[in-house]
Amino acid sequence: MIGLLFGDTDFPAKILEKIKKKKIKYLIIDLSKSKKFKKDKKSYSVSIGQFGKIISILNENNCKKVLFAGKVDKPNFSKLRLDFKGIYYMPRIIKASKLGDAAILKVIINILSQNKIKTENSLKFNPELTLKKGNYSKIKPNYQDKADIQKAIKTLNNLKQYNFSQAVVVRNKKIVSIEKKGGTEKMLKNSKSNKFRN
């Protein structure tokens, strides 16, 4: 039995399709805005603040493994429905929210781990959706590009101990932008500047 904590985007549906095909026992914790999995008999509609309910559902179904997939919008904490465990854990999540979505996810994974629930890789059942190492565009990186890539990797590795940034833009060995709590998309928009174009 695996617990599927699903948000929005098409990714969760692809995972569910593969799991059904393999006849793996599952249950769904539906965290999507539109409750897109409500028609599935094994789906539970739960607020992200109801940790007690989420953990109870998993334990009642002898579910010791979970998988996260899809986008879960950052909640309005003042309007969030909380249960007892939600109240207990929420300060940690609010603190993590200031560092971005990746930080929130890491805190939730730690909370589940404390309750003896393991988090699986989101691509465990769909390895075909990953790309192997290499270049998938027509433009090949030159020497300068490779130097920028190495600087970006080093920058992210150095930042790991301070925050949860997952992306950085480097141009001509200069850091243009680092992902903040606004996410990768916002970082890329902020990076668009004539100053850094060829």
Secondary structure, 3 states (H helix, E strand, C coil): CEEEEECECCHHHHHHHHHHHCCCCEEEEECCCCCCCCCCCCEEECCCCCHHHHHHHHHHCCCCEEEEECECCCCCHHHCCCCHHHHHHHHHHHHHHCCCHHHHHHHHHHHHHHCCCEEECCCCCCHHHCCCCCCCCCCCCCHHHHHHHHHHHHHHHHHCCCCCCCCEEEECCEEEEECCCCCHHHHHHHHCCHHHCC
